[in-house]
Structure formats: structure tokens, C-alpha cells
Amino acid sequence: MAERLIVVGGDAAGMAAASQARRRRDRAELEIVAFERGHFTSYSACGIPYWISDVVPERDQLIARDPETFRNSFDIDVRLRHEVTGIDLDRREVIARDLDGDREVREPFDTLMYAAGAVPIKPDWARTPVNGVFGMQTLDDGAALRDWLDAEPAPREAVVVGGGYIGVELAEALVQRGLTVTLIEQADTPMSTVDADMGQLVADAMRDVGIRIRAGVRVTGLDERDGRVAAVLTAEGPIPADVVVLGLGVRPNVALAEAAGLPLGPSGAIRVDRRMRVPGVDGVWAAGDCVESLHRVSGLPVHVPLGTHANKQGRVAGINIGGGYAAFPGVIGTAVTKVCDLEVGRTGLRERDAAAAGFEFVSVVAESTNRAGYFPGARKMTVKLIAERPSGRLLGAQIVGWSEAAKRIDTLAVALWNGMTVDDMTGLDLGYAPPYAPVWDPVLIAARKAVEALAAATRD
């Protein structure tokens, strides 16, 4: 009799795990059932803002593999619009509700893959039946926002609450849709994933494209008219809005896991080992935005919800479930985004992360250009490095600039991943041609500046 694998969550981590397990074990050995509460599988959540803005014209362009592909090519029983409501580890069964048929189903399992992802942070003031307020985590969320923007009367005033990746990207998307956009951020600058000095550069670029930024402002509630949102209420007064998008970040979706007794780590996400097994619970695996990972620089458990990690972790889990061997090596938090033409990248620790982890460090900011200064199109690039004292080991890096800026963070990520010092980095053999870089690449200029700062700190 075939073993039974139940997958909770049909996006990146869950379906990567299911696919890898199927590649190693056919249906006669392993039956696979995947539950997904939404309408889609294996899609790019990161692409949603670009669909909202019409840069990507069709929704289905964001879908990597649809349910029929999984059913027909991978022999995986994908059940859309099924929300898992309970996990009984003693009886080894999952309880789910068919959202369209309004009935409960119970399915037994030998192995469980928990990949429920994350859910948008929704403060108390947003928990209201007022129409026109949207979280943004799934393709269904994106479709709901698209429908609202396309309906009559067409919204004209948008407020985005929160200045993280999703908030910044959706603010840009809504500007491109022709709306007047205000971004509210409780901190002093948007993009808290970088240090405040770099975040200020992002804020300046956002203002340049017409986004109004209200920094240091706390939201207190919503005003509505005829059941539709009419304004966002703040401690400094109301801001008109006929569409509101929440960009306050996400939290791991662990309610079911916690109720079932799966262990949570200090980050609030599910604790897993390097093979993505849930420790102390036989036959249960977890991956994606619901789990915590080891940060390779700080050595601390962290929750870093990124699609890159989810796909890798799901793949590792699936290889192991299928009888192979794989391990997830940890994260350093590398990420990139853009605000119109401005590119933003980060990897490793910010200053506050380094301080919290107990490092002594220096940080430097170097300004250069994205290509040779005399070459047409040369524009400013700002690189920030954080290096440990006195060893000089790179701890983190951030880049803000125009074209050719964001992907340079990959060079710094590789250096960070391999424990290089900033002194080591000054000798990196990087590519040079006037259309792509100055003769001294911005990465090398920043590394030299960090070496000088470390020497000065030693003298002091």
C-alpha cells in the first residue's frame, strides 16, 4: 500500500516539496495530496505589484505551474479552495473545509508537509468590514485589488500603510495606474530593511515620482462612507483614500501548527532542522515563510520570508521525503527591489542587527557611479558596508542607485556567504568596461573605504 503525503499550502515551498518527492517516488510508492485555500498554485507573489501596474499585462504570466500540470504531469492530487482547519497528529489526519462545497473532509497521512506560508500583518483598526482595504500576500489578494481598481467609480486617492518591500512596490504600481498616492510609515524613513541613511535615499526617489510620504505617523483608524473606505485616520489628522493597501509586513502562518503542538522558535516561526524536519514530531516537515532559518552571519534563528528561500527549502524537504539527502544551509537575507528606476539591494546585517548580535563593527558609505563617469547614462550609486572589528569580516551590505546597482549586491552576498574580509574584497577580480562600471567598481571603492575605517578604529 502506498504511503500518503499531505501538503498544506500549494505555493512555492509546498509544491516544490511535492514535485521533488514525486521525482523520486512514483504513485505506487507515494500518494500526494496538496491542499490550497486559494485559486492558484505555484505563482510569483513578488510579481503581483507589476501585474497591478500593468507592467505584466496578464495574471497567468505570474503562474509557473497550474493545478492541471501538477495533476497530469506529476500525478499530484491538488485540491484548490480547500482550507486546512486542523491537524490531528495522534490520528495522523488533516481536517479541511471545501470552501466552494461548504463541507468538511478528513484525509489520513503518513507524512505531512506544512507550507502554509505567511499572512499579512493586520492591525486592529484594519479589522473592519469596510470595502476597499487590501492586504497583499497571495494572487487572490492581487486579483481583489485589481477588481477594485477596475470597478466604477474608479479610485483616485490611494493610501499605502507601511513602507516595506510590498508597500513601496505597490505605491509605485498605484502611481503608474494614475492614482494620487500617499505612503504612511511609522518609522522615520521607508524601507526598514536597510539602515535609515539608505532609506532616506529611497524616500527622496519616491517623492521625485510624486508619492507623498508621511513618515513618523501612526494610523489610528479608518473612515467610511456607504460601506467604502473614505479616509485613513492618523494622529495628525485624516488622509483621504478610496483604496487602502496594507504593507505592514507579514507574520508566519503558524496557527494550525501551534494548535497541533508543532514547536515554534524564538522568531515565532516553526522550528526545523537543516533537512527541514520538524524536530520531535515523526514524519512532519515544514518549509517556506512559516519556518525560521539560521542566519549564517549572526548565528541566530530568524524569520526571513522570501520566495528564494521558500523554493530552496521546499526542494530540500521534497528530496528528503523522497528518500534522498539534502540540507538547507541557512540565509543571509539578500533581497532587491526597485522604486521606479531606483534600485535597492541588501544582504547580511544592518547596523542594528550587528549591534543586537553583539558585534563590534565599523560602517562606511561610499559614493560612486554605475558606469564610467564619462560614459552616457552614468548615475550615482551609494554602497554601504558593515565590517566586524578588528577582523574586518564583512557583516552586511546595502546598495541604493540606478541601473546596474541592485544586482551588485550579489557580489557582496557571495563575499559575505564565504566569510571574506573587506581587505580580501579589495582584490576581487571584477569585470570592467565603461558601459558597465568605472575602472574601480563601486564594490571595490567601498571595500577600500572600509579597510581605511578599520585601520583608523584600530589607531583610536
C-alpha positions as CSV (number, residue, x, y, z in Angstrom):
1,M,0.0,0.0,0.0
2,A,1.4,3.4,-1.0
3,E,2.5,5.9,1.7
4,R,0.5,9.1,1.8
5,L,2.0,12.6,1.8
6,I,-0.3,15.5,2.6
7,V,0.9,19.0,1.7
8,V,-0.6,22.1,3.4
9,G,-0.2,25.0,1.1
10,G,0.1,25.0,-2.7
11,D,2.6,27.7,-3.5
12,A,6.4,27.8,-3.6
13,A,7.6,25.6,-0.7
14,G,4.7,23.2,-0.7
15,M,4.6,22.4,-4.4
16,A,8.5,22.4,-4.7
17,A,8.4,19.7,-2.0
18,A,5.7,17.7,-3.6
19,S,7.4,17.8,-7.1
20,Q,10.8,16.7,-5.7
21,A,9.2,13.9,-3.7
22,R,7.3,12.7,-6.8
23,R,10.5,12.7,-8.9
24,R,12.0,10.2,-6.5
25,R,8.9,8.1,-5.8
26,D,6.0,7.2,-8.2
27,R,2.4,6.9,-7.2
28,A,2.7,3.2,-6.4
29,E,5.0,4.2,-3.6
30,L,3.8,7.6,-2.6
31,E,0.4,9.2,-3.0
32,I,0.5,13.0,-2.8
33,V,-2.5,15.3,-1.9
34,A,-2.0,19.1,-1.7
35,F,-4.5,21.4,-0.1
36,E,-4.6,25.1,-1.2
37,R,-7.2,27.5,0.1
38,G,-6.8,29.9,-2.9
39,H,-7.5,29.6,-6.6
40,F,-3.8,29.2,-7.8
41,T,-0.7,27.1,-7.3
42,S,3.0,27.9,-7.8
43,Y,2.8,31.6,-8.7
44,S,5.1,34.6,-8.2
45,A,3.8,36.7,-5.3
46,C,6.7,39.0,-5.9
47,G,5.3,39.8,-9.4
48,I,1.9,41.0,-8.1
49,P,2.8,44.7,-7.9
50,Y,3.9,44.5,-11.6
51,W,0.6,43.0,-12.6
52,I,-1.2,45.7,-10.6
53,S,0.7,48.4,-12.6
54,D,0.2,46.6,-16.0
55,V,3.9,46.2,-16.5
56,V,2.9,42.5,-16.6
57,P,-0.3,42.5,-18.5
58,E,-1.8,39.1,-17.7
59,R,-2.4,37.4,-14.4
60,D,-1.5,34.0,-15.7
61,Q,2.0,35.2,-16.6
62,L,2.7,35.0,-12.9
63,I,1.8,31.3,-12.6
64,A,4.7,28.9,-13.0
65,R,2.7,25.7,-12.9
66,D,-1.1,25.4,-12.8
67,P,-3.0,22.7,-10.9
68,E,-3.6,20.7,-14.1
69,T,0.1,20.5,-14.7
70,F,0.6,19.1,-11.2
71,R,-2.3,16.7,-11.7
72,N,-1.4,15.4,-15.1
73,S,2.4,15.6,-15.3
74,F,3.2,15.0,-11.6
75,D,0.3,12.8,-10.5
76,I,-0.3,15.1,-7.5
77,D,-3.9,15.5,-6.3
78,V,-4.2,19.3,-6.0
79,R,-7.3,20.4,-4.2
80,L,-7.9,24.1,-4.6
81,R,-10.3,26.1,-2.4
82,H,-9.7,23.7,0.5
83,E,-8.7,25.4,3.7
84,V,-7.0,23.1,6.2
85,T,-8.6,23.8,9.6
86,G,-7.0,21.2,11.8
87,I,-4.1,18.8,12.1
88,D,-4.5,15.7,14.3
89,L,-1.1,14.2,14.9
90,D,-2.4,11.4,17.1
91,R,-4.8,10.1,14.4
92,R,-2.5,11.2,11.6
93,E,-5.1,13.1,9.7
94,V,-5.8,16.6,8.3
95,I,-9.1,18.3,8.5
96,A,-10.0,20.6,5.7
97,R,-13.0,22.6,4.5
98,D,-14.1,22.7,0.9
99,L,-14.8,26.4,0.6
100,D,-16.9,26.1,-2.5
101,G,-18.9,23.0,-1.4
102,D,-19.0,24.0,2.2
103,R,-18.2,20.6,3.5
104,E,-15.6,19.1,5.8
105,V,-13.1,16.5,4.6
106,R,-10.7,14.4,6.6
107,E,-7.6,12.9,4.9
108,P,-5.1,10.5,6.6
109,F,-1.4,10.9,6.1
110,D,1.9,9.1,6.8
111,T,4.0,12.2,6.1
112,L,2.9,15.8,6.5
113,M,4.5,18.8,4.6
114,Y,3.4,22.1,6.3
115,A,3.9,25.0,4.0
116,A,1.2,27.4,5.0
117,G,3.3,30.5,4.2
118,A,2.8,33.8,5.9
119,V,-0.2,36.2,6.4
120,P,-0.2,40.0,6.2
121,I,0.0,41.9,9.5
122,K,-3.4,43.4,10.0
123,P,-3.7,45.8,12.9
124,D,-7.0,46.1,14.9
125,W,-8.0,49.3,13.1
126,A,-8.0,47.4,9.8
127,R,-10.2,44.5,11.1
128,T,-13.4,46.1,9.7
129,P,-16.0,45.2,7.0
130,V,-15.2,48.4,5.2
131,N,-14.7,47.8,1.5
132,G,-11.5,49.0,-0.3
133,V,-8.9,47.8,2.2
134,F,-6.5,45.2,1.0
135,G,-3.7,43.0,2.4
136,M,-1.3,41.7,-0.2
137,Q,0.1,38.2,0.2
138,T,-1.5,36.0,-2.4
139,L,-2.5,36.1,-6.0
140,D,-6.1,36.1,-4.8
141,D,-5.3,39.3,-2.9
142,G,-3.8,40.9,-6.0
143,A,-6.9,39.9,-8.1
144,A,-9.2,41.5,-5.5
145,L,-7.2,44.8,-5.6
146,R,-7.2,44.7,-9.5
147,D,-11.0,44.3,-9.4
148,W,-11.4,47.2,-7.1
149,L,-9.1,49.5,-9.2
150,D,-11.0,48.5,-12.4
151,A,-14.5,49.0,-11.0
152,E,-16.7,52.1,-11.2
153,P,-16.4,54.6,-9.6
154,A,-12.6,54.3,-10.2
155,P,-10.5,55.0,-7.1
156,R,-8.4,58.2,-7.3
157,E,-6.8,58.6,-3.9
158,A,-4.7,55.7,-2.6
159,V,-3.0,55.3,0.8
160,V,-0.4,52.6,1.4
161,V,0.2,51.9,5.1
162,G,3.7,50.6,5.6
163,G,7.0,51.2,3.8
164,G,8.5,47.8,3.4
165,Y,9.0,45.9,0.1
166,I,5.3,45.4,-0.7
167,G,4.4,48.9,0.4
168,V,7.0,50.6,-1.7
169,E,6.4,48.5,-4.7
170,L,2.6,48.9,-4.6
171,A,2.9,52.7,-4.1
172,E,4.9,52.8,-7.3
173,A,2.3,50.5,-9.0
174,L,-0.6,52.7,-8.0
175,V,1.2,55.8,-9.2
176,Q,1.7,54.1,-12.6
177,R,-2.1,53.4,-12.6
178,G,-2.6,57.2,-12.3
179,L,-3.7,57.4,-8.7
180,T,-2.6,60.0,-6.2
181,V,-0.6,58.0,-3.6
182,T,0.3,58.7,0.0
183,L,2.6,56.3,1.9
184,I,2.3,56.3,5.6
185,E,5.3,54.9,7.6
186,Q,5.5,54.9,11.4
187,A,9.3,55.0,11.2
188,D,11.4,58.0,10.1
189,T,12.0,56.5,6.6
190,P,10.6,53.8,4.4
191,M,12.4,50.6,3.7
192,S,13.3,49.5,7.2
193,T,15.2,46.5,5.6
194,V,18.0,49.0,5.1
195,D,19.5,51.5,7.6
196,A,17.9,54.9,7.9
197,D,20.5,56.8,5.9
198,M,19.9,54.5,3.0
199,G,16.2,54.6,3.5
200,Q,16.3,58.3,3.1
201,L,17.6,57.9,-0.4
202,V,14.7,55.7,-1.2
203,A,12.3,58.3,0.3
204,D,13.8,61.0,-1.9
205,A,13.3,58.9,-5.0
206,M,9.7,58.2,-4.1
207,R,8.9,61.9,-3.7
208,D,10.5,62.6,-7.1
209,V,7.9,60.4,-8.7
210,G,5.0,62.1,-6.9
211,I,4.5,59.7,-3.9
212,R,3.6,61.7,-0.8
213,I,5.4,60.3,2.2
214,R,4.1,60.8,5.8
215,A,6.9,59.4,7.9
216,G,6.7,59.1,11.7
217,V,2.9,59.0,11.5
218,R,0.7,56.5,13.4
219,V,-2.6,55.3,11.9
220,T,-5.5,55.2,14.3
221,G,-8.4,54.0,12.2
222,L,-10.5,54.3,9.0
223,D,-13.4,56.5,8.0
224,E,-16.0,55.1,5.7
225,R,-18.9,56.3,3.5
226,D,-21.6,54.0,2.3
227,G,-19.5,51.0,3.3
228,R,-16.5,52.1,1.3
229,V,-13.3,53.5,2.7
230,A,-13.1,57.3,2.6
231,A,-10.1,58.2,4.7
232,V,-7.3,56.9,6.8
233,L,-7.3,58.4,10.3
234,T,-3.9,59.3,11.8
235,A,-2.7,61.0,15.0
236,E,-2.1,64.0,12.7
237,G,-5.4,64.1,11.0
238,P,-7.3,62.2,8.2
239,I,-5.9,61.4,4.8
240,P,-8.4,60.9,2.0
241,A,-8.5,57.5,0.5
242,D,-10.8,55.4,-1.7
243,V,-8.4,52.5,-1.7
244,V,-6.0,51.4,1.1
245,V,-3.3,48.8,0.8
246,L,-1.6,47.3,3.9
247,G,2.2,47.0,3.5
248,L,3.0,46.3,7.2
249,G,4.9,43.1,6.6
250,V,3.9,39.5,7.3
251,R,3.9,37.1,10.1
252,P,4.4,33.3,9.8
253,N,1.1,31.4,9.4
254,V,1.5,29.0,12.3
255,A,-1.9,29.0,14.0
256,L,-2.6,25.4,12.8
257,A,0.9,24.2,13.6
258,E,0.9,25.7,17.1
259,A,-2.6,24.2,17.8
260,A,-1.2,20.8,16.6
261,G,1.7,21.1,19.0
262,L,4.5,21.7,16.5
263,P,7.4,23.6,18.1
264,L,7.9,27.3,17.4
265,G,11.3,29.0,17.6
266,P,12.2,32.4,19.1
267,S,11.2,34.2,15.9
268,G,7.6,32.9,16.2
269,A,8.0,30.6,13.2
270,I,8.2,26.8,13.1
271,R,11.5,25.3,14.2
272,V,13.1,23.0,11.7
273,D,16.4,21.2,11.3
274,R,18.7,21.6,8.3
275,R,16.8,18.9,6.4
276,M,13.5,20.8,7.1
277,R,12.2,18.2,9.5
278,V,10.2,19.4,12.5
279,P,12.2,18.1,15.5
280,G,10.5,15.8,17.9
281,V,7.5,15.1,15.6
282,D,7.8,12.0,13.4
283,G,7.0,12.4,9.8
284,V,6.4,16.1,9.8
285,W,8.3,18.6,7.6
286,A,7.9,22.3,7.1
287,A,9.3,24.9,4.8
288,G,8.8,28.4,3.4
289,D,7.5,31.6,5.0
290,C,6.2,29.7,8.0
291,V,9.6,28.5,9.3
292,E,12.6,30.1,10.8
293,S,16.1,29.7,9.4
294,L,19.7,30.0,10.7
295,H,21.3,33.3,9.9
296,R,24.8,32.5,8.7
297,V,26.3,35.7,9.9
298,S,24.7,36.3,13.3
299,G,24.2,32.6,14.1
300,L,20.7,33.4,15.3
301,P,17.3,31.9,14.3
302,V,15.4,34.4,12.0
303,H,12.2,34.6,10.1
304,V,13.0,35.9,6.6
305,P,10.0,35.4,4.3
306,L,11.4,35.4,0.7
307,G,10.4,33.3,-2.3
308,T,14.0,32.4,-2.9
309,H,14.2,30.7,0.5
310,A,10.8,29.0,0.2
311,N,11.7,27.4,-3.1
312,K,15.0,26.1,-1.9
313,Q,13.6,24.9,1.4
314,G,10.7,23.1,-0.3
315,R,13.2,21.4,-2.7
316,V,15.3,20.2,0.3
317,A,12.3,18.9,2.1
318,G,11.0,17.1,-1.0
319,I,14.3,15.4,-1.7
320,N,14.4,14.1,1.8
321,I,10.8,13.0,1.8
322,G,11.5,11.2,-1.5
323,G,14.4,9.2,0.1
324,G,17.4,11.4,-0.9
325,Y,19.5,13.6,1.2
326,A,19.7,17.4,1.2
327,A,20.3,20.2,3.7
328,F,19.4,23.9,3.8
329,P,22.5,25.9,4.7
330,G,20.8,29.0,6.1
331,V,20.2,32.5,5.0
332,I,21.9,35.9,4.9
333,G,18.8,37.9,3.9
334,T,19.8,39.0,0.4
335,A,17.0,41.0,-1.3
336,V,16.5,43.5,-4.0
337,T,13.7,45.8,-5.1
338,K,13.1,49.0,-7.1
339,V,11.3,52.3,-6.8
340,C,10.7,53.4,-10.4
341,D,14.2,53.5,-11.7
342,L,15.9,53.5,-8.3
343,E,17.3,50.1,-7.3
344,V,17.8,48.9,-3.7
345,G,19.7,45.9,-2.5
346,R,20.7,44.5,0.9
347,T,22.4,41.4,2.3
348,G,23.5,40.4,5.8
349,L,23.2,42.5,8.9
350,R,22.1,46.1,9.2
351,E,23.8,48.2,11.9
352,R,21.0,47.5,14.4
353,D,21.3,43.8,13.7
354,A,25.0,43.7,14.1
355,A,24.7,45.6,17.4
356,A,21.9,43.2,18.7
357,A,24.1,40.2,17.8
358,G,26.9,41.7,19.9
359,F,29.4,42.6,17.1
360,E,31.8,45.5,17.3
361,F,31.9,47.0,13.8
362,V,32.6,49.9,11.6
363,S,30.2,51.1,8.8
364,V,31.2,53.1,5.8
365,V,29.2,54.7,2.9
366,A,30.9,55.2,-0.5
367,E,29.5,57.1,-3.4
368,S,30.4,56.2,-7.0
369,T,28.7,55.7,-10.4
370,N,27.1,52.8,-12.1
371,R,29.5,53.1,-15.1
372,A,32.5,55.1,-16.1
373,G,31.8,58.7,-15.3
374,Y,32.3,59.9,-18.8
375,F,30.0,57.3,-20.3
376,P,26.5,58.3,-21.3
377,G,24.0,57.3,-18.6
378,A,26.4,57.3,-15.7
379,R,24.4,57.9,-12.5
380,K,25.1,57.9,-8.8
381,M,25.4,54.7,-6.7
382,T,25.7,54.5,-2.9
383,V,27.2,51.5,-1.3
384,K,27.2,50.8,2.5
385,L,29.4,48.2,4.1
386,I,29.4,46.9,7.7
387,A,32.5,45.1,8.8
388,E,33.5,43.4,12.1
389,R,36.2,44.9,14.3
390,P,39.0,44.1,14.3
391,S,38.8,41.1,11.9
392,G,37.4,43.1,9.0
393,R,34.9,40.3,8.2
394,L,32.0,41.6,6.1
395,L,28.8,41.6,8.2
396,G,26.4,43.3,5.8
397,A,26.0,45.5,2.8
398,Q,23.4,47.8,1.2
399,I,23.2,49.5,-2.2
400,V,21.0,52.2,-3.5
401,G,21.4,53.5,-7.0
402,W,20.2,53.5,-10.6
403,S,20.7,50.9,-13.3
404,E,23.3,48.2,-12.6
405,A,23.0,48.9,-8.9
406,A,20.8,46.2,-7.3
407,K,22.4,43.1,-8.8
408,R,25.8,44.2,-7.5
409,I,24.5,43.1,-4.1
410,D,25.1,39.5,-5.4
411,T,28.8,40.1,-5.4
412,L,28.6,41.2,-1.8
413,A,26.3,38.3,-0.9
414,V,28.9,35.8,-2.2
415,A,31.7,37.6,-0.3
416,L,29.5,37.5,2.9
417,W,28.5,33.9,2.4
418,N,32.1,32.8,2.2
419,G,33.3,34.8,5.2
420,M,35.5,37.2,3.3
421,T,37.1,40.3,4.9
422,V,36.8,43.7,3.3
423,D,40.6,43.5,2.8
424,D,40.1,40.3,0.8
425,M,37.4,42.1,-1.2
426,T,39.7,44.9,-2.4
427,G,41.5,42.4,-4.6
428,L,38.4,40.9,-6.2
429,D,38.8,40.5,-10.0
430,L,35.5,42.1,-11.1
431,G,34.5,42.8,-14.7
432,Y,35.2,46.3,-16.1
433,A,34.1,48.1,-19.2
434,P,32.9,51.7,-19.4
435,P,29.2,50.9,-20.1
436,Y,29.1,48.7,-17.0
437,A,31.4,50.0,-14.3
438,P,34.1,52.5,-13.5
439,V,37.6,51.1,-13.5
440,W,37.3,50.9,-9.8
441,D,33.9,49.2,-9.2
442,P,31.7,50.7,-6.5
443,V,32.1,47.5,-4.5
444,L,35.9,47.8,-4.5
445,I,35.7,51.5,-3.6
446,A,33.5,50.7,-0.6
447,A,35.8,47.8,0.5
448,R,38.8,50.1,0.4
449,K,37.0,52.7,2.4
450,A,36.0,50.0,5.0
451,V,39.7,48.9,5.3
452,E,40.7,52.5,6.0
453,A,37.9,52.8,8.6
454,L,39.1,49.7,10.4
455,A,42.7,51.0,10.4
456,A,41.5,54.3,11.9
457,A,39.4,52.5,14.5
458,T,42.5,50.4,15.5
459,R,44.6,53.5,15.9
460,D,42.0,55.1,18.1
